[in-house]
Amino acid sequence: MTDKNLLKASHRRLWFAAPLVLLALVLLLALGTWQVKRMYWKEGLLADIQQRTQAPPVPLADIEKLATSGGDIEYRTVQLSGTFDHTREQHFFATFQGQTGYYIYTPLKLGDDRTIFVNRGFVPYDMKEPATRKEGEVAGNVSIEGLARARLGSKPSSLLPDNDLAKNIYYWKDLTAMTSRAGLESAQVLPFFVDANAAPNPGGWPKGGVTLIDLPNNHLQYVITWYGLALALVIVVGFAYVRGLRKSG
C-alpha cells in the first residue's frame, strides 16, 4: 500500500472514530457536571442538618404540626415532657462506640394521654433486660430534649433481617410493629420518634445522644474521576492526532 493510500486509510479511521470520541467526551463531562450538582446538593443538606441540630429546641406541638403538613422533621431539636412506661420498652439492635447492644425505645405518655416512642439511648448487649438497669427507669414526669426522627414507611433494605417481635428485637424502626407489640392504640401514638440527647440517666444507662448523622459526601472524588477521564481522553486523542500528522508529513 502506498503512502497516499495509508494516509487515506488513516483519515477514514479518524473520521470514523471522531463521533465516538466526541460522544465519550460529552458523556464524561455530563457525568462530572452531574456530580458537581450532587456535591453542592449534599453540602447544602449537611449544612441544613447541622443548622437544625444546633437550633434551640421547639415544643413537640410544633414538630407534630410540621409532620402533619408533610414537612421534613428529621433532626429538628424538640423539647417534651411526660411519663415513661418502662414496662413497654422496645429494643432496637445497634452498635454504638464499638459496642454491640440495643437502643431502648420507651413509650412516653404525654399530658394529653397520647404517647410517643423516645429512643432513650444505648445499652450493651448484656443489659437488654430492664432488670439489669433498674436505676435508669426514671419515674414520674420527666422533661426531655432531643431530635425528632421520621418513621420509616417500609423495611429500608432486603439485606436486613426481619424484626424478631417474639424476642423484642428490631432491626429496623417499624413504628407500627412497636406500637402493636407494646399494646398501644395506633391512633394515640404520634407518627414519629424522638432521640433523646446526651443528658445522663441515673445509673448511666441507657446512654443518650446516640443519633448518628452519617451522610457520606464522596462526590468530589467522583467529580475528579469523571473530569480526569475526560482530560485523559483529550490528551490521548490529541497525541494520536499529532502522531498521525507527523507520519503523514
C-alpha positions as CSV (number, residue, x, y, z in Angstrom):
1,M,0.0,0.0,0.0
2,T,1.4,3.4,-1.0
3,D,1.9,6.3,1.4
4,K,-1.1,8.0,-0.2
5,N,-3.3,5.0,0.4
6,L,-2.1,4.8,4.0
7,L,-2.9,8.5,4.5
8,K,-6.4,8.0,3.2
9,A,-7.0,4.9,5.4
10,S,-5.8,6.9,8.4
11,H,-8.2,9.7,7.6
12,R,-11.1,7.3,7.3
13,R,-10.3,5.8,10.7
14,L,-10.1,9.3,12.1
15,W,-13.5,10.3,10.8
16,F,-15.0,7.0,12.0
17,A,-13.5,7.4,15.5
18,A,-14.3,11.1,15.9
19,P,-18.0,10.8,16.7
20,L,-17.3,8.0,19.2
21,V,-14.6,10.1,20.9
22,L,-16.9,13.1,20.9
23,L,-19.8,11.0,22.4
24,A,-17.5,9.6,25.1
25,L,-16.2,13.1,25.9
26,V,-19.7,14.5,26.2
27,L,-20.7,11.6,28.4
28,L,-17.7,12.0,30.8
29,L,-18.3,15.8,31.0
30,A,-22.0,15.3,31.7
31,L,-21.2,12.8,34.5
32,G,-18.7,15.2,36.0
33,T,-21.2,18.1,35.9
34,W,-23.9,15.9,37.5
35,Q,-21.6,15.0,40.3
36,V,-20.8,18.7,40.8
37,K,-24.5,19.4,41.2
38,R,-24.8,16.4,43.6
39,M,-21.9,17.7,45.6
40,Y,-23.5,21.1,46.1
41,W,-26.8,19.4,47.0
42,K,-25.1,17.2,49.6
43,E,-23.2,20.1,51.1
44,G,-26.4,22.1,51.4
45,L,-28.2,19.1,53.0
46,L,-25.4,18.7,55.6
47,A,-25.4,22.4,56.4
48,D,-29.2,22.3,56.8
49,I,-28.9,19.3,59.2
50,Q,-26.2,21.0,61.2
51,Q,-28.3,24.1,61.5
52,R,-31.3,22.0,62.7
53,T,-29.3,20.1,65.3
54,Q,-27.9,23.4,66.7
55,A,-31.1,25.3,66.8
56,P,-33.0,26.0,70.1
57,P,-35.5,23.2,70.8
58,V,-39.1,23.8,69.9
59,P,-42.2,22.4,71.6
60,L,-43.4,19.0,70.5
61,A,-46.6,20.5,69.1
62,D,-44.5,22.4,66.5
63,I,-42.9,19.2,65.3
64,E,-46.3,17.4,65.2
65,K,-47.8,20.3,63.1
66,L,-44.8,20.2,60.7
67,A,-45.2,16.4,60.3
68,T,-48.9,16.7,59.7
69,S,-48.4,19.2,57.0
70,G,-45.9,16.9,55.2
71,G,-42.8,18.9,56.3
72,D,-39.4,17.5,57.0
73,I,-39.0,16.9,60.7
74,E,-35.7,15.0,60.6
75,Y,-33.0,16.1,63.1
76,R,-35.1,19.1,64.4
77,T,-34.5,19.8,68.0
78,V,-37.5,19.3,70.2
79,Q,-38.5,19.5,73.9
80,L,-41.2,17.5,75.5
81,S,-42.4,16.1,78.8
82,G,-44.3,13.1,80.1
83,T,-44.1,9.9,82.0
84,F,-42.2,6.8,80.7
85,D,-43.9,3.4,80.7
86,H,-40.8,1.2,81.1
87,T,-42.9,-2.0,81.0
88,R,-43.5,-1.4,77.3
89,E,-39.9,-0.6,76.1
90,Q,-38.8,-1.9,72.7
91,H,-35.2,-2.9,71.8
92,F,-33.5,-1.9,68.5
93,F,-30.4,-3.8,67.7
94,A,-27.5,-1.4,67.3
95,T,-23.8,-0.7,67.7
96,F,-22.5,2.4,69.5
97,Q,-18.9,3.4,70.0
98,G,-17.7,0.0,69.0
99,Q,-20.1,-1.9,71.3
100,T,-23.0,-4.2,70.2
101,G,-26.2,-3.7,72.1
102,Y,-29.6,-2.1,71.8
103,Y,-31.3,1.3,71.6
104,I,-34.1,1.5,74.1
105,Y,-37.3,2.8,72.7
106,T,-39.6,3.7,75.6
107,P,-43.2,5.0,75.3
108,L,-43.6,8.4,76.9
109,K,-47.1,9.2,77.9
110,L,-47.8,12.9,77.3
111,G,-50.1,15.2,79.2
112,D,-53.0,14.7,76.7
113,D,-52.8,10.9,77.2
114,R,-51.1,10.3,73.8
115,T,-47.8,8.5,73.5
116,I,-44.5,9.0,71.6
117,F,-41.7,6.5,71.4
118,V,-38.4,8.0,72.7
119,N,-35.1,6.5,71.9
120,R,-33.5,6.9,75.4
121,G,-30.1,5.6,74.2
122,F,-27.8,2.7,74.1
123,V,-27.3,-0.3,76.4
124,P,-24.8,-3.1,76.0
125,Y,-25.9,-6.5,74.8
126,D,-25.9,-8.0,78.3
127,M,-28.1,-5.2,79.6
128,K,-31.1,-5.8,77.3
129,E,-33.4,-6.7,80.2
130,P,-34.7,-3.8,82.2
131,A,-33.9,-5.7,85.5
132,T,-30.2,-5.1,84.8
133,R,-30.6,-1.3,84.9
134,K,-33.3,-0.5,87.3
135,E,-31.7,2.8,88.3
136,G,-32.3,4.1,84.7
137,E,-36.1,3.5,85.0
138,V,-36.9,7.1,86.0
139,A,-40.4,7.6,87.4
140,G,-42.8,10.5,87.4
141,N,-42.9,13.4,85.0
142,V,-39.7,14.0,83.0
143,S,-38.6,16.7,80.6
144,I,-36.6,15.7,77.6
145,E,-34.7,17.4,74.8
146,G,-33.7,15.6,71.7
147,L,-34.0,15.3,67.9
148,A,-37.2,14.4,66.0
149,R,-36.8,11.4,63.7
150,A,-39.2,10.4,61.0
151,R,-40.8,7.0,60.9
152,L,-39.8,4.5,58.1
153,G,-42.5,3.6,55.7
154,S,-41.1,0.2,54.9
155,K,-38.0,-2.0,55.5
156,P,-35.1,0.0,54.1
157,S,-33.2,-2.9,52.7
158,S,-33.9,-6.6,51.8
159,L,-30.5,-7.4,53.4
160,L,-31.8,-6.5,56.9
161,P,-33.2,-9.4,58.9
162,D,-36.9,-9.3,59.8
163,N,-37.8,-7.9,63.2
164,D,-38.0,-10.6,65.8
165,L,-41.1,-9.5,67.8
166,A,-41.1,-12.6,69.9
167,K,-37.7,-11.7,71.3
168,N,-38.4,-7.9,71.3
169,I,-35.5,-7.2,68.8
170,Y,-35.9,-4.8,66.0
171,Y,-33.5,-4.5,63.0
172,W,-35.4,-1.6,61.5
173,K,-37.6,1.0,63.2
174,D,-41.1,-0.3,62.4
175,L,-43.4,2.1,64.4
176,T,-46.5,0.1,63.6
177,A,-44.9,-3.1,65.0
178,M,-43.6,-1.3,68.0
179,T,-47.0,0.1,68.8
180,S,-48.7,-3.2,68.3
181,R,-46.2,-5.1,70.4
182,A,-46.4,-2.6,73.2
183,G,-50.2,-2.9,73.3
184,L,-50.8,0.7,72.4
185,E,-53.6,2.1,70.2
186,S,-52.1,3.4,67.0
187,A,-54.4,6.4,67.0
188,Q,-52.9,7.5,70.3
189,V,-49.3,7.2,69.2
190,L,-47.5,10.1,67.5
191,P,-46.2,9.1,64.0
192,F,-42.6,9.8,64.6
193,F,-39.8,9.2,67.1
194,V,-37.6,11.4,69.3
195,D,-33.9,10.6,70.0
196,A,-33.1,11.8,73.5
197,N,-30.0,13.9,73.9
198,A,-26.9,13.0,75.9
199,A,-28.2,14.1,79.3
200,P,-27.1,11.3,81.7
201,N,-29.7,8.8,83.0
202,P,-29.5,7.5,86.6
203,G,-27.1,4.6,86.8
204,G,-25.5,5.7,83.4
205,W,-27.9,3.6,81.3
206,P,-29.3,4.0,78.7
207,K,-26.6,6.3,77.3
208,G,-28.4,9.0,75.3
209,G,-27.2,11.2,72.5
210,V,-26.8,8.2,70.1
211,T,-28.0,9.9,66.9
212,L,-25.6,9.3,64.1
213,I,-25.6,11.8,61.2
214,D,-23.6,9.8,58.7
215,L,-24.2,11.1,55.2
216,P,-21.2,10.3,53.0
217,N,-20.1,13.0,50.7
218,N,-17.8,11.4,48.1
219,H,-19.0,13.5,45.2
220,L,-15.7,15.5,44.9
221,Q,-13.9,12.2,44.2
222,Y,-16.4,11.4,41.5
223,V,-16.0,14.9,40.0
224,I,-12.3,14.5,39.8
225,T,-12.7,11.0,38.4
226,W,-15.1,11.9,35.5
227,Y,-13.4,15.2,34.6
228,G,-10.0,13.5,34.9
229,L,-11.1,10.8,32.5
230,A,-12.4,13.5,30.1
231,L,-9.0,15.2,30.2
232,A,-7.1,11.9,29.7
233,L,-9.3,11.2,26.7
234,V,-8.5,14.6,25.2
235,I,-4.8,14.1,25.8
236,V,-4.7,10.6,24.3
237,V,-6.7,11.6,21.2
238,G,-4.5,14.7,20.8
239,F,-1.3,12.7,20.9
240,A,-2.8,10.2,18.4
241,Y,-3.8,13.0,16.1
242,V,-0.4,14.7,16.3
243,R,1.4,11.4,15.7
244,G,-0.8,10.8,12.6
245,L,0.1,14.2,11.2
246,R,3.8,13.6,11.7
247,K,3.5,10.3,9.9
248,S,1.6,11.8,7.0
249,G,4.2,14.5,6.8
